[in-house]
């Protein structure tokens, strides 16, 4: 009989026997299964339990003594709070899958435990004609997975795998299963093998969607990594997110959200871009708010590395790269990038050892994009194309190009393995390296003897000089194609040396017509000024720009910014808007206002300078 029909029958029986005094309505919460919606009833049954307090004592001691370390360390507190208030553990489950409970019952209900039925009969002297029935329950998934570190290596036999790999070094996991999995592995390993299962527990954050929500199929916000790697159309994505749902009524809402977030589906970004994204977001212990824009940015980073490699190949293949250590002459530019690479090697290694994958990725990104690609490849072009340069000088530059690239690929390989392997196969012979794969190459090691602070100082001076010129061109709207005269003031002996050594390079890359130093007592012409340390870089303005046209352009832009400041300022001054708008909207408007005010101030200052010409 159905339980609900049985309840009605019992009430009817009470009425028939005149035992029912009254029927009242009671408001109560009825628990229901989240998938089936079925009413859940309390039901007392026999279950298997593990007494965990004795197991927990060893597991607590292993962390307190430092044998096992948590990274970040604060998660030890979560671990201890669970373990010091631990309750007996119910390990039996009524499911169709899992490790079946190794217990058998006879006709009288007696229980026998063993590895299999034959062992039970032998151990307890049970005749073959006596019926035994195995318990139908299975072990809790966390109990089975708690055995993982040693059961997969051949335990209880003392196999070579077990001796070699147990305990292992690092467990990588999320904070939400520290008790369910990590603690159980430590308890079961210390109890059954006498060893800790691992030495370090690295706790990463959870990957959440773009709005910070936990990803789940019921919410329809799950992102399949393969869809980001290979791409997926909108129709395919909608079908994937709304089919086979436990709650079909949510399908329309999920479809609407998906169309809004991915109107064109998801583009193909590749494995390396996705891997680098996750590394760059992996700040210790914090949840990751996933942003597809970051993946797109790191796909561009992969393309940047690919294009840089092509530039290197165009200028080094079929040429002398000093692969056999022939004599070379290294320019200050070459010595600078070698020194910068040493610092990057040290920083990436240091951050990886500290499990700061985000900072390691940042150091690598900054070196490849900001130093190697943005500066070094530009600075060596005049050296590569200088027909008057010595053989040793050109060989030195080509050797530096390929060796720095090859070492950088080894540093980047754990983050972006596919593109680095592809490039390495081509650059290795040029750099004098051999081997079947980049994976088997040694990790780059920091060499303090290759640091060159003098070269670093010289090239930072060159970079500051060129950035100053670029800033003046941008502010004064001077075409990059137009060659300009530069006058230098307050020049020290060090500035003079650096100018003498790098003047041809500066003239070529900064498009300078001439560079001269103000004579003693000479009055500086009316100029736009940039500072390189204490040295003044002056670009005389007379005859360089159309004064009236530039003033008109600036007046128009200042007028536009006046309107923007008034509009945004008025919005923020409106109490009704400030009281009702979300905090993030208000912050965005305040940022807009500050940006407009700063831009307006810069243009007013620029207008004042040009008006005096």
SVG drawing of the C-alpha trace seen along z (x, -y; Angstrom):
<svg xmlns="http://www.w3.org/2000/svg" viewBox="-17 -83 103 111">
<polyline fill="none" stroke="black" stroke-width="0.4" points="0.0,0.0 1.2,-3.5 2.3,-5.4 -0.2,-8.2 -3.0,-5.7 -1.8,-3.9 -2.1,-7.2 -5.7,-7.7 -6.5,-4.1 -5.1,-4.5 -7.2,-7.6 -10.3,-5.8 -9.6,-2.9 -9.2,-5.4 -12.6,-6.9 -14.2,-3.5 -13.0,-2.6 -14.1,-6.1 -10.5,-6.8 -10.1,-10.0 -10.6,-13.1 -10.0,-15.8 -8.1,-16.7 -6.2,-20.0 -4.1,-21.5 -0.4,-22.0 2.0,-24.1 5.3,-22.2 8.2,-22.0 8.1,-18.9 11.5,-17.8 11.7,-16.9 14.4,-15.4 16.0,-18.2 15.9,-16.1 12.8,-13.9 10.7,-16.3 9.6,-13.2 8.7,-13.7 11.5,-12.4 10.6,-10.3 12.8,-9.5 13.6,-5.8 15.7,-4.1 18.0,-1.4 21.1,0.5 24.3,-1.1 28.0,-0.6 30.1,-3.1 33.8,-3.9 35.0,-5.1 37.0,-8.1 38.4,-9.7 41.4,-7.2 42.1,-7.8 41.8,-11.6 44.5,-11.8 47.3,-10.6 46.0,-12.8 45.9,-15.9 49.4,-15.2 50.7,-14.9 49.6,-18.4 50.6,-19.9 54.1,-18.6 54.6,-20.0 54.9,-16.6 51.9,-17.8 51.7,-21.4 48.7,-23.3 49.1,-26.0 47.7,-28.6 48.4,-27.9 45.1,-29.3 43.3,-26.1 44.9,-24.2 42.4,-26.0 39.5,-24.5 41.1,-21.1 41.6,-21.3 38.0,-22.5 36.6,-19.4 39.1,-16.9 38.9,-18.1 35.1,-17.8 34.9,-14.7 31.9,-12.3 31.6,-8.6 31.5,-8.1 28.6,-6.3 30.3,-4.5 27.5,-2.5 25.3,-3.8 22.3,-2.4 23.4,-2.9 23.8,-0.8 27.4,-1.6 30.5,-1.5 32.6,0.9 30.2,3.4 30.5,3.8 32.7,6.9 30.3,8.4 28.1,11.6 25.1,12.8 23.9,16.3 20.3,17.4 20.5,16.4 21.6,12.8 25.2,13.3 27.7,11.0 31.0,12.1 33.6,9.8 36.3,10.8 37.8,10.1 35.5,12.5 33.1,15.3 35.7,18.1 37.8,16.2 34.8,15.8 34.0,19.5 37.6,20.4 38.1,17.8 34.8,18.6 34.7,22.3 31.3,22.1 30.3,25.1 29.8,24.8 26.2,26.0 25.3,23.2 23.8,20.2 25.5,16.8 24.2,13.4 26.5,10.4 25.5,7.0 23.9,5.1 25.1,1.7 28.2,0.1 31.0,-2.0 30.7,-5.7 32.5,-7.2 34.8,-9.2 35.8,-6.1 36.8,-4.4 38.6,-7.5 40.3,-7.9 42.2,-4.7 43.4,-6.1 47.0,-7.2 48.1,-3.7 45.5,-1.3 46.3,-2.4 50.0,-1.5 49.4,2.2 48.8,2.1 48.6,4.2 51.6,5.8 54.8,3.8 55.2,3.1 58.0,1.1 55.4,-1.5 54.3,-1.8 57.9,-2.2 58.7,-4.8 55.6,-7.0 54.2,-6.8 54.0,-9.3 53.7,-11.6 54.8,-15.2 51.7,-17.4 48.0,-17.0 46.1,-19.7 42.4,-20.2 39.6,-22.6 38.8,-23.8 35.3,-22.4 36.5,-18.8 39.3,-19.3 37.2,-17.2 35.5,-14.9 38.6,-13.8 41.9,-15.2 41.2,-14.4 39.9,-10.9 43.1,-10.2 45.3,-11.3 43.4,-9.2 43.2,-6.0 46.8,-6.3 48.3,-6.8 46.2,-4.0 46.7,-1.4 50.2,-2.1 51.8,-4.0 52.8,-6.8 51.4,-10.2 49.8,-10.1 51.4,-13.4 53.6,-16.2 51.9,-19.3 48.2,-20.1 47.8,-22.9 44.3,-24.4 43.0,-26.3 39.9,-28.3 36.7,-27.3 36.1,-28.4 32.9,-30.4 31.1,-32.0 31.4,-35.6 28.9,-36.7 30.6,-34.9 28.1,-32.1 29.1,-28.5 28.9,-26.6 26.2,-23.9 24.1,-22.1 20.9,-23.1 21.9,-26.8 22.9,-26.2 26.2,-28.2 28.7,-25.4 31.5,-26.0 33.1,-22.9 36.9,-23.6 36.8,-21.8 34.2,-24.3 36.6,-27.1 39.5,-25.2 37.7,-24.1 34.8,-26.6 31.1,-26.0 28.2,-27.5 25.3,-29.2 22.8,-26.5 25.2,-23.7 25.8,-25.5 22.0,-26.0 21.4,-22.3 24.2,-21.3 23.0,-23.5 19.3,-22.8 19.0,-19.1 18.7,-16.3 17.9,-18.7 16.5,-17.6 14.3,-20.7 13.1,-21.3 11.1,-24.3 14.4,-26.2 15.4,-25.6 13.9,-28.8 15.6,-31.0 19.0,-29.3 18.6,-29.7 17.9,-33.4 21.0,-33.9 23.2,-31.9 22.0,-34.0 22.8,-37.2 26.3,-36.1 27.4,-34.3 25.3,-35.7 27.8,-34.3 28.6,-31.1 32.2,-30.7 35.2,-31.2 38.1,-28.7 40.8,-29.9 43.1,-26.9 44.5,-24.9 47.5,-27.1 45.4,-30.3 43.0,-28.5 45.9,-27.0 47.6,-30.3 44.4,-32.0 43.8,-29.6 47.4,-30.0 47.2,-33.8 44.0,-33.6 45.2,-31.1 45.9,-33.3 46.1,-31.1 42.9,-29.9 40.7,-32.5 37.7,-31.6 38.3,-32.4 35.7,-34.6 36.0,-33.3 36.3,-35.9 36.3,-35.0 38.0,-38.3 41.1,-37.1 41.2,-34.0 41.0,-36.2 43.8,-38.3 46.1,-35.3 45.3,-33.9 46.7,-37.2 49.7,-36.6 50.2,-33.2 50.0,-34.9 52.6,-37.4 55.0,-34.7 54.4,-32.9 55.0,-36.2 58.2,-36.9 59.5,-33.4 58.8,-34.0 60.8,-37.3 63.7,-35.4 63.6,-32.6 63.5,-35.2 66.7,-36.7 68.6,-33.7 67.8,-30.6 70.5,-29.8 72.7,-32.3 75.6,-32.1 74.0,-31.9 77.2,-30.9 75.7,-27.4 79.2,-26.0 80.3,-28.8 82.2,-30.8 83.6,-34.2 80.9,-36.9 80.6,-40.5 77.6,-41.4 76.0,-44.8 74.6,-46.5 71.1,-45.5 72.1,-41.8 73.7,-42.0 70.5,-43.7 68.1,-41.1 70.3,-38.2 70.4,-39.9 66.6,-40.5 66.1,-36.8 68.2,-35.8 65.9,-37.8 62.8,-36.3 64.2,-32.8 64.7,-33.4 61.3,-35.0 59.3,-32.4 61.1,-29.6 60.6,-31.3 56.9,-31.8 56.3,-28.2 58.0,-26.9 55.7,-29.0 52.7,-27.8 52.0,-31.3 51.2,-30.3 49.5,-33.7 52.7,-35.6 54.9,-33.2 52.6,-33.7 52.7,-37.4 56.5,-37.5 56.7,-35.4 54.1,-37.5 55.9,-40.7 59.2,-39.5 57.9,-38.1 55.5,-40.9 57.1,-44.0 60.8,-43.2 61.5,-40.6 58.8,-41.5 58.1,-45.2 61.7,-46.3 64.4,-43.8 63.2,-42.8 62.8,-46.5 66.2,-47.5 68.1,-44.8 66.7,-45.6 69.3,-48.3 72.0,-45.9 70.8,-43.1 70.5,-45.3 73.7,-47.3 75.9,-46.2 78.9,-47.9 78.6,-45.8 81.4,-43.3 80.8,-39.6 81.2,-39.0 78.6,-41.7 76.0,-40.3 76.7,-36.7 76.4,-37.8 73.0,-39.4 71.7,-36.4 73.0,-34.0 71.2,-36.1 68.0,-36.1 67.8,-32.3 69.2,-31.5 66.9,-33.8 63.9,-32.5 64.9,-28.9 65.3,-29.5 62.1,-31.4 60.2,-28.5 61.5,-26.2 60.3,-28.6 56.9,-28.9 56.4,-25.2 54.5,-24.2 52.0,-27.1 51.6,-26.7 53.0,-23.3 51.8,-23.1 52.9,-26.3 56.3,-26.2 56.9,-22.6 56.1,-23.6 58.5,-26.6 61.2,-24.8 61.5,-22.0 62.5,-24.7 64.7,-26.9 66.6,-24.2 69.2,-23.5 69.8,-27.2 70.5,-27.4 72.8,-24.3 70.2,-22.2 69.2,-18.6 66.6,-16.1 63.3,-14.6 61.1,-17.0 61.1,-20.2 59.5,-18.2 62.8,-16.5 65.0,-19.6 66.4,-20.9 64.6,-23.7 66.4,-27.1 68.6,-27.9 69.4,-31.4 73.0,-32.4 74.1,-35.5 77.2,-35.8 75.0,-36.7 73.5,-39.7 74.7,-43.0 73.5,-46.0 75.5,-48.4 73.7,-47.2 70.4,-47.3 70.9,-50.9 72.0,-51.9 69.0,-50.3 66.5,-51.6 67.9,-55.1 67.4,-54.4 63.8,-53.2 63.0,-56.3 64.4,-58.5 62.3,-56.9 59.2,-56.9 59.6,-60.6 59.8,-61.3 56.7,-59.1 54.8,-61.0 55.7,-64.4 54.6,-63.2 51.3,-62.0 50.6,-65.1 51.5,-67.5 49.9,-65.4 53.2,-65.1 53.3,-62.4 55.5,-59.4 56.8,-59.6 58.1,-63.1 61.8,-63.5 62.3,-65.9 65.2,-67.8 66.0,-67.2 67.9,-69.3 69.2,-67.9 69.7,-69.9 71.2,-69.2 73.3,-66.4 75.6,-64.5 78.8,-62.6 76.8,-59.3 74.1,-60.7 76.8,-61.9 78.4,-58.4 75.0,-56.7 74.2,-59.2 77.5,-58.6 77.0,-54.9 73.3,-54.9 72.8,-58.0 72.6,-56.0 70.0,-53.7 68.0,-56.6 68.0,-58.4 66.8,-55.4 64.1,-54.2 62.8,-57.5 62.9,-59.1 65.2,-62.0 66.8,-64.5 69.4,-65.6 70.4,-65.5 72.5,-68.2 73.3,-69.3 72.6,-72.9 75.8,-74.9 76.7,-76.4 74.6,-79.6 72.5,-78.9 68.8,-79.6 66.5,-76.6 64.1,-77.2 60.3,-77.0 59.9,-73.2 57.9,-70.3 59.9,-68.6 60.3,-65.0 62.6,-64.0 65.1,-61.1 66.3,-61.1 67.6,-64.6 68.3,-65.1 65.8,-67.2 64.7,-66.1 63.4,-69.1 61.6,-69.1 61.5,-72.7 57.9,-73.4 58.5,-76.4 57.5,-75.4 56.7,-71.8 53.0,-72.1 50.1,-74.2 49.5,-76.3 46.0,-77.5 44.8,-74.0 46.1,-72.4 44.5,-75.0 41.2,-74.4 41.5,-70.7 42.3,-71.0 39.4,-73.5 37.0,-70.9 38.2,-68.1 38.2,-70.2 34.6,-71.2 33.6,-67.5 35.2,-66.7 33.5,-69.7 30.2,-68.2 31.2,-64.7 32.2,-66.2 28.9,-68.1 26.8,-65.1 28.5,-62.5 28.8,-65.0 25.1,-65.8 24.2,-62.2 26.3,-61.6 24.9,-64.8 21.4,-63.4 20.4,-61.8 17.7,-59.7 20.3,-58.1 22.9,-57.5 20.3,-56.0 18.9,-53.5 21.9,-52.6 24.0,-49.5 27.4,-50.2 29.3,-48.9 27.4,-51.3 28.2,-54.3 31.8,-53.3 31.9,-53.0 30.4,-56.5 32.9,-58.0 35.8,-56.4 34.4,-58.0 34.3,-61.4 37.8,-61.2 39.1,-60.0 37.4,-62.9 38.6,-65.5 42.2,-64.2 42.1,-64.2 40.6,-67.8 43.4,-69.0 46.1,-67.5 44.6,-69.1 44.3,-72.6 48.0,-72.4 48.9,-71.4 46.8,-74.2 48.5,-76.7 52.0,-75.5 51.0,-75.7 49.3,-79.1 52.7,-80.6 54.5,-79.4"/>
</svg>
